[in-house]
Each structure stands twice: as structure tokens, then as C-alpha cells.
Amino acid sequence: MSSVPERSEVDEEYTWDLESIYASDDDWEAAYEGVAQRVEELAAYEGQVTDDAATLLDVLELRDAVMREVSTVAAYARMRRDEDTTDQHYQALTARAQSLAADAQSAASFIDPEIQELTREEFEAMVETEPDLETYDHYVDDVLRMKPHTRSAEVEELLADLSEVTGATGEVYNMLSNADMAFPTVEGPDGDSVEITQSNFTNLLKRPDREFRRRVYEGYFDEWESMRNTVATAYKNSVKADVKTAQARHYDTAREAALDGPNVPVEVYDTLVESVHDNLEKLHRHAELKREALDVDDLRMWDLYMPLTGDEGPDIEYERATDYVVDSLAPLGEEYQSRVAEGLDSRWVDVYENEGKQSGAYSGGTYDTQPFILMNYQDDISSMYTLAHELGHSMHSELTTEEQPYVYSNYEIFVAEVASTVNEALLTRHLLETVDDPEFRKHVLNEFLERVRSTLYRQTLFAEFEHETHRLEEAGEPLTADRFDEIYRGLKDEYYDPAVVDDRIAREWMRIPHFYRAFYVYQYATGISAALAITDRIFERGQAAADDYLEFLRRGSREYPLELLRTAGVDMSTSEPIDRALAMYGDRLDEMETLLE
């Protein structure tokens, strides 16, 4: 019998309050029907968007109102489904909401191209006539900025129609890796049979039995080897699609096209890679520390995920975790701290696992709702950090919503992970300053070190790999499975110099789904760098630096990402934040070495 409870068996205080959005499904149906009718109103403005200032304001305000309602309808359906993914009723509601969202996007698709017919001067003249248009100044600036890379209406329609085809390699990969591949069963430490899956692979590599880890590692990558030609073909064509699409939009490279969306210069990407290379010795120290902690002659690839502590961490019940997290936020001021505490008491969080519940964790909600956090809390340090992480996202959204109009309520991925990681860093500092138990402190330090290793270093390695594969395609060089292996193995050798790099790990590129969303992963590395630099600055300068950071959170997407981060005192166009983050990593390595001695 499963030890996981049914949804109905979970105490209400540990569930999120979705009734605060719609009191019943009937209310959801009414909202759905109402906004579906409003979507049709948008079509009436096609061809008239820039006729005059009043019309432009009307269409932008109508679009924002429609999208606000659609997002709330969709969020409610999705979160109800995530409570129990086997529930057919909420699967159907989610599908209807997704279809409605697609209809709304399609209905509004004419707006940006019509705005691009304006000059900057013509828009400013409209603002003189209709001052409320000033709200949309940055939005219009962003639309006009993309005009050189926007093609004729006929070509844009063709590119839109082809997007489903150009994105098909990612879908093929997902079906292959999640549905069709069957990973082997290996013998466990106690003689039992353990099935390897995509979901449990990393956790199995944290098991203390080294021989078991080796069997898991070899079995997992041998299955990937059996799909080698298929995956190489999928990835090769994904890279080709990126390059061809960028060329169609008059970009010199696929990387330039990807980074131009959020208006991030390619130099930021290069600076990240250079700074990480300048600090690879710290990662090498971390690897050597693992070798010593494990007491092995050679650190192998199946040892990399093992914690330096070598055993299970302390139990941390949810209530204790919330106390730790709230206390750790004191440097951000009493108001921020009390808002988080109030949210935890107001059923922001769906805490525990139940039968059928969506796995993992996320922060949800919309412009017109309170934040909602899905978790599957496991009474461990990792879950506590996940709670802090998701609360960072939630507070970012809360503060943005209070300060900004809907048009600026979302934010680019480049800044999206900053707030969550600041919370993690504050939690680490708080625990190290207040907890005396050396074993507990080891687990805290290990959590921090692993997050930097897997986010800053690992994602930068991935960024280097996809930059090189796209560069080769743009240079007209053939992309093959052997070439991918060669590139990836070279990077793994460089990043993990003290460890033994084998033939199987050279195939690790095959298991990274993010590669089918090109030039995305580097933002995890820049995000954690910015967050750690901000945290360091707060402890150096106190409330003034905390206020700068809170102002950054309140500004949503009213400015471009680099400008927003400068508000928080971080300049990601330089190496300084990355160097500062890696210096903190080095300091934590020193602390861990001392504790392990």
C-alpha cells in the first residue's frame, strides 16, 4: 500500500487556497466564457492600431485586460490539474484554457507589426496627445527595436507557420527520452532490483554504495548509446533550425538572435565563459575534496553527485523550515520578512506530496491573484532550500504586481532566477551564523557548493557546448555524433581536471533537454552570479543595498535586464559579479575543508 496520501487526506492548512481565485468551477466557467468573448473584440482593431493616439491606447489596454483574464483562467485550471494529474475533469479544463490562450495570442498578433510602422517621433507625438500612452513607452521601444529583424507580413506568417516544424526536433527528443527509452534495472546494494529512470538517475548517483553508483551510471549511459544516431540527428537538425531562423531574421549568428530577444549583448555570454575559466581551479578543488571525502584513488564520473557529507542530512520538518527561511530574510527588512510570513500563513504553499500530484516545485499565480507555490516537501535540507527559492519568485511577482502595470508584470529569464537565488544565499548565511552543530553546517555548506557547481559551472559548460555546435554549423562544418562527443569530452576534461573522464560521460550531451532551446542555459549561470553578488553587497552595505535590491524587484520588466540589475548594484556587462560569486564559492570551500578536517 502506498504511503502517499490521497488529496482528500491532506490537512487544508498544507494546501494552497485556489478558492481565492474562483470559489467554484462554475465561477471559472463564467470567467472563461466572458474572456472568450473579449478575445473576439481584439480582431476589430486589425489595420487600425496606429490610426490615432486614442485608438492605440484603446487596443493596448484591451489586449492587456484580455491577457490578464486569460492568464488567471489558465492558471486556475493548471493548478487544479497539478493537484491530481490523473483528474480527467481538470485535464480537460487545462486543455480548454491552453486553447483559449493560443487564440488570444493569435488574435493580438497584428498589434506589434502595426506598431512597427511608427517612428519613435510619431509615437512621442501620440503621447503628447494621449498622456496615458506614456505607460507603454518601454514596451513600444522594445517593439521598435526589433523592427530590423521583423520581415514582411507574408514572411512573418510563413515563419510562424513553420515554427511548429522547426521546433519538432525538441518534441521528438522529448518523446524519445521520456516515453520510448527504457532504462535498465540494476542490482541494488541489498540485492534488490532498482529501475533507473530519467527522474531518479541523479538521486541514485547520491547513494553511498560506490559499486551500485557505477552500475547505475554505466546502465544509464549505455541506453543512451543505443540511441546515439537518433539523438545526434535530432540535435543536428535543431542546431540547423536555429541557424536558418536567425539568418531569416537578418542576424549574423543564432546566438546573437537568441540574446537579442531580452536585449543582452553577446559580450555578456563571453564574459561569463572567460570568468568561469579563470576560476576553474576552484571547481578542481571541489572535485579533489570529493575524492578525499570518499577516500578513493580516482574520482570517477559516478562520484560527482555524492555529497561531501557522505550520508543523509538531518530531518527538517516543514514548520522548522519556514522558521529558518523567514528568519534568514531579516537583511531585506521587516516589511519583506513579514510579507513572507503572512503568505506562509495564508496558504500560498501546497506543501506535501499526494497521490497524482505534479512532481517538483514551482511558483505560480497571476497578476490578479496571490502567489501560489507547489511543493512536494520531504523534510530535508534540499526541500527547505526549494521553499526559500520559490518564495523568492513569489515575492518578486508580488512586489512587481504592486508597483507595475500589467504590461511590465513579467520578467525575462535573464533576471527571473535572481530573487530565488538571493533567498537561497541568505538562508545559507543565516544557517551558518546561527547553527552550531558541525554536522548540520556540513550539510548546509554542501548544499551551497553543489548548487554553485551544478548551476554556475555546469550550465556554463553547457553554454560553451551549444555555442561551439552552432559555430560549426554556421561555418559549414559537418555535425556528427562523434563531433558532439569530441566537443563535450574536451569541455568535461577541462572543467573536471582531477577526475577521470571516460567515454560514457562524453555522451552526456545526449541527455540535456535544454539544448533544444538554444542559448537558454547560460542565464542560470548569470542569474546565480548576480544573486550571490547582490547578497554579498547587502551584507557589505546594509539597508541601502537591500533597498536597491527591493527596487529591482519592484521594477518588473519596465527596463531591459542589464539596466534592471544595475538598479540592484550589479553590472552583468562586466566580470565583477561573476568573480564575486566565485570568490564566495571559494570561501565556502575553505569552510568545508576546515569542517571536514
VEXVEXDREN-370716 format. One record per residue (C-alpha): x, y, z; residue in one letter. Coordinates in steps of 0.5 Angstrom, whole numbers, plus 2048, in hexadecimal, padded with zeros to 3 digits. Layout:
! VEXVEXDREN-370716
XYZA/...
END
This chain:
! VEXVEXDREN-370716
800800800M/8038077FES/80580B804S/803812800V/7FC814802P/7F68167FEE/7F581D7FCR/7EF81D801S/7F381A807E/7F8821807V/7F682680CD/7F382C809E/7F983080CE/7FE82D808Y/7FA82E801T/7FA8357FDW/7F48397FDD/7F18387F6L/7EA83A7F8E/7ED8417F9S/7ED8427F1I/7E783E7F0Y/7E283C7F5A/7E08367F1S/7E18337EAD/7DA8377E8D/7DD83D7E9D/7E383B7E5W/7DF8397DFE/7DB8407DFA/7E28447DFA/7E483F7D9Y/7DE8417D5E/7DF8487D7G/7E68497D5V/7E58447CFA/7E084A7CCQ/7E584F7CDR/7EA84C7C9V/7E684D7C3E/7E68547C5E/7ED8557C3L/7EC8537BCA/7E88597BBA/7EE85D7BBY/7F285A7B6E/7F585F7B1G/7F38657B6Q/7F88647BBV/7FC86B7BAT/7F686F7B7D/7F78747BCD/7F98747C4A/7F28727C7A/7F286C7C2T/7F986A7C4L/7F786B7CCL/7F18677CBD/7F48617C7V/7FA8607CCL/7F58617D2E/7F085C7CFL/7F68577CER/7F88587D5D/7F28577D8A/7F08507D4V/7F784D7D5M/7F684F7DDR/7F084B7DDE/7F28457D8V/7F88447DDS/7F48447E3T/7EF83F7E0V/7F583B7DDA/7F983B7E4A/7F38387E8Y/7F28327E3A/7F98307E3R/7FA8317EBM/7F482D7ECR/7F68277E7R/7FD8277EAD/7FA8267F1E/7F881F7EED/7FB81E7E7T/7F68187E6T/7F081C7E6D/7EC81C7E0Q/7E88227E1H/7EE8277E2Y/7F28247DDQ/7EC8267D8A/7EC82D7DBL/7F382E7DBT/7F382C7D3A/7ED8317D2R/7F18367D6A/7F78357D1Q/7F38357CBS/7F083C7CDL/7F783F7CFA/7F983D7C8A/7F38407C5D/7F48467C9A/7FC8477C7Q/7FA8467BFS/7F484B7C0A/7F98507C2A/7FF84E7BES/7FD8547B9F/7FF8597BEI/8068597BED/8078597B7P/80385F7B6E/8068637BCI/80D8627B8Q/80A8667B2E/80B86C7B7L/8118707B8T/8148727BFR/8128797BEE/80B8777BCE/80A8737C2F/80C8797C6E/80787E7C3A/8028797C4M/8048797CCV/8038817CBE/7FC8807C9T/7FA87A7CEE/7FF87A7D4P/7FD8737D7D/8018707D1L/8078727D5E/80686C7D9T/8088687D2Y/80E86C7D1D/8138667D2H/80E8617CFY/80E8657C9V/8158667C9D/81685E7C9D/81285D7C3V/8158627BFL/81C8607C1R/81A8597BEM/81885C7B7K/81E85B7B3P/81D8537B5H/8168537B3T/8148517ACR/80E8537A8S/8078507AAA/80884B7A5E/80F8487A7V/80D8497AEE/8068457ADE/80B8407AAL/8108407B0L/80A83F7B5A/8078397B1D/80E8367B0L/80F8377B8S/80C8307B9E/81082D7B4V/8178307B6T/81582E7BEG/8138277BCA/81A8247BET/8198267C5G/8138237C5E/81681C7C2V/81B81D7C7Y/81681D7CDN/8128177CAM/8188137CAL/81B8157D0S/8158157D5N/8118107D1A/81480B7CDD/81B80A7D0M/81B8047D5A/8218057DAF/8237FE7DDP/8227FB7E4T/8297FA7E8V/82A7F77EFE/82A7FB7F5G/82E7FB7FBP/82A7F67FFD/8297F17F9G/8227F47F7D/8207F77F0S/8217FE7EEV/81E8017E8E/8218077E5I/81D80D7E2T/81E8147E0Q/81B8167E6S/81F8127EBN/8268127E8F/82A8187EBT/8278157F2N/82980E7F1L/8308117F0L/8308147F7K/82F80D7FAR/83580B7FFP/8378057FBD/83C8067F6R/83B8007F2E/8348017F2F/8358087EFR/83A8057EAR/8348007E7R/82F8067E7V/83480A7E3Y/8368057DEE/82F8027DDG/82C8097DCY/83180C7D7F/8318057D3D/82A8067D2E/82C80D7CFW/83180A7CBE/82C8057C8S/82880C7C5M/82E80F7C3R/82D8107BCN/8268127BDT/8278187C2V/82D81A7BEA/82981B7B8T/82381F7BCA/8288237C0Y/82C8257B9K/8258277B6N/82482B7BCS/82A82F7BBV/8298307B4K/8228327B5A/8258387BAD/82A83A7B5V/82583A7AFK/82083E7B3T/8258437B5A/8278447AEQ/8208457ACA/81F84B7B1R/82684E7AFH/82A84C7B5Y/83184A7B4D/8318447B9T/82C8407BCA/82F8427C3R/82E84A7C1E/8278487BFA/8258457C6A/82984A7CAL/8258507C6D/81E84E7C9G/8208507D0P/8258557CDN/82B8527D0V/8328537CDP/83684D7CBV/83B8507CEE/83884E7D5V/8388477D3Y/83F8477D1D/84184B7D8T/83D8457DBL/8418407D8V/8488437D9E/8478457E0S/84583D7E2V/84B83B7DEH/84F8407E2D/84C83C7E8N/84C8357E6L/8528347ECE/84C8347F1K/84882F7EEL/84E82B7EDH/84F82C7F5R/84882A7F6H/8498237F2A/84F8227F6E/84B8237FCL/84681E7FAK/84C8197F8R/84F81A7FFE/848819803A/8468137FFL/84D810800D/84E80E7F9V/85480E7F5D/8518117EFD/84B8157EFL/8468127E9R/8408157E6M/83B8117EAW/83E8147F0D/83D81B7EEL/83681C7F1Y/8388197F8M/83781E7FEP/83E81F801L/83A81D808T/839816805G/833815809D/82C81780AE/82A81E80CG/826820812P/81F820812D/81C827812I/814827813E/81082C80FY/80F831815E/816831817R/81883280FA/81383880FT/81683B815D/81D83A813Y/81B83E80CV/81784380FV/81D845814D/82284580ES/81E84A80BL/820850810A/82585380CP/820855807L/81C85980CG/816858811E/81185980BE/813854806Y/81484F80CQ/80D85080FS/80A84F808R/80D848807V/80B84680EA/80484980CE/804845806G/80683E809L/80083F80ED/7FB841808S/7FC83A804R/80183D7FFW/8048367FFV/80182F7FDD/80682B802V/806824801Y/80681E7FCE/7FF81B7FBN/7FD8157F6E/7FD8187EFG/80081F7F1K/8058227ECQ/80C8217EES/8128267EFG/81082D7F1A/80E8347EEY/80C83B7F0S/80583D7ECG/8008417EDG/7FE8477E8T/7FE84F7E8Y/7F784F7ECD/7F88497F1T/7FC8487F7Q/8028447F6P/80283C7F6F/8078377F7I/8078307F5L/80C82B7F9M/80D8247FBN/810825802Y/815820804Q/81782280BD/81E823809D/823829807I/822829800S/81B82A801S/81C82F806M/820833800Y/81B8327FBT/8168357FFL/81A83B800A/81C83B7F9H/81483B7F7E/8138407FCL/8188457F8G/8148447F2H/80D8457F5S/81084C7F9M/81384E7F2H/80C84D7EFS/8088517F5E/80D8577F5L/80D8587EDT/8058577EDT/80485C7F3E/8098617EFE/8088607E8Q/8028607E3P/8018597DFY/80585A7D9V/80B85A7DEY/8098557E2S/80D84F7DFN/81584F7DFY/81A84C7DBE/81D8457DCI/8248497DDF/82184C7E4V/81C8477E6A/8218437EAE/8248487EEV/81F8497F3A/81E8427F4S/8268417F5T/8268477F9V/8228447FEN/82683D7FEE/82C8417FFA/829845805L/82783E808L/82E83C808T/83184280BR/82B841811H/82C83A812L/83483A812L/834840817E/82E83D81CT/82F83681CV/835833820D/83482B81ED/83A82A81AP/837824816E/831829814F/83682E812R/83982980DK/83282780AH/83182F809V/838830806L/83782A802N/83082D7FFE/8338337FDF/8398307FAL/83582B7F6E/8308317F4R/8368357F1V/83A82F7EER/83382D7EAS/8318347E8T/8378387E7L/83C8347E5Y/83882E7E2R/8338337DEQ/8398377DBT/83C8307D9L/83582F7D5F/8358367D2A/83C8357CFE/83A82F7CCF/8348327C9E/8388387C6H/83D8337C3E/83882F7C0T/8348357BDH/83B8387BBR/83D8327B7L/8368327B3E/8378397B1E/83E8377AFA/83B8327AAG/83F82C7AEE/83B8257AFP/8388247B6L/83881D7B8T/8378187BEA/83F8187BED/84081F7BDR/83B8207C3F/83F81B7C7D/84581E7C6E/8438257C8I/83F8237CEY/84581F7D1R/84A8247D0G/8468297D4L/8458247D9K/84C8227D9D/84E82A7DAE/84882B7E0Y/84A8257E4Y/8518247E3D/8528207E9P/84D81B7E8A/84D8157E3V/8498177DCV/8478117D9D/84480F7D2D/83D80F7D5R/83D8167D8I/83F8187D1A/8388167CFR/83481B7D5E/8328207D0W/82D81B7CDM/82981B7D4R/8298237D4I/8228257D2P/82382D7D3H/82882C7CCF/82182C7C8Y/8208337CBR/8278367C9A/82B83B7CDF/82683B7D3Y/82A8377D8V/82F83D7D9Y/82A8417DCQ/82A83C7E2Y/83283E7E3A/8318457E2T/82B8457E7G/82E8427EDI/8348467ECS/83084C7ECA/82C84A7F2A/8338487F6L/83684F7F4A/82F8527F7I/82F84E7FDT/8378507FED/8358577FDR/82F857802I/834855808F/83985A806E/835860805R/82F85E80AG/828861809Q/82A866803A/82C8607FFA/82685C801A/8218627FFD/8258627F8D/82385A7F7Y/81C85B7F9L/81B8617F4E/81E85C7EFF/8188577F1L/81385C7F0R/81585E7E9R/8138587E6G/8148597DES/8148607DER/81B8607DBE/82085C7D8Y/8238567DCP/82A8597DDL/8278607DFE/82385D7E4L/8298597E7L/82C8607E7R/8278627ECT/82985D7F1A/83085F7F0G/8328597ECV/83585A7E5D/8358547E1M/8398577DBS/83F8567DFT/8428507E2S/8428537E9E/83B8507EBP/83E8497E9I/84484A7ECD/84184C7F3R/83C8467F2A/8428417F1L/8468447F7A/8408437FBM/84083B7F9Y/84883B7FAG/84783E801D/841838803R/846833800L/84B836805D/84683580BE/84482E808M/84B82C808E/84C82E810T/84682A812L/84882480EL/84F824812E/
END
